[in-house]
Amino acid sequence: MKQIEEEVEILLRHFIEDLSALPRSRETYYDSTFTNMVRRERTVRRRSTFKHLFLRNAPKVDDEGFIVTEVASWTRSSR
């Protein structure tokens, strides 16, 4: 038992020496309780401009302003 304890001590010393030789890294932690940490809210006018540009780039839009999409028929097995 004494021999095992001595071997463990030696292993731990080597491990600590090896760890001290590693470069230190700086970590950043973000708090997710703040919903808009980076950007400010824009005015309503800019949101409508974005919606107009977004819908203009959509492949197909119906009369009510919704994007028309295709159901993924290619995922269904052909019977």
GIRAWO-V848377 format. One record per backbone hydrogen bond with DSSP energy under -1.0 kcal/mol. CO is the residue of the C=O (numbers start at 1). NH is the residue of the N-H. If there is no record, write none. Layout:
# GIRAWO-V848377
co:CO nh:NH
co:CO nh:NH
This chain:
# GIRAWO-V848377
co:1 nh:5
co:2 nh:6
co:3 nh:7
co:4 nh:8
co:5 nh:9
co:6 nh:10
co:7 nh:11
co:8 nh:12
co:9 nh:13
co:10 nh:14
co:11 nh:15
co:12 nh:16
co:13 nh:17
co:14 nh:18
co:15 nh:19
co:16 nh:20
co:19 nh:22
co:43 nh:47
co:44 nh:48
co:45 nh:49
co:46 nh:50
co:47 nh:51
co:48 nh:52
co:49 nh:53
co:50 nh:54
co:51 nh:55
co:52 nh:56
co:53 nh:57
co:60 nh:68
co:62 nh:65
co:66 nh:62
co:71 nh:73
co:72 nh:75
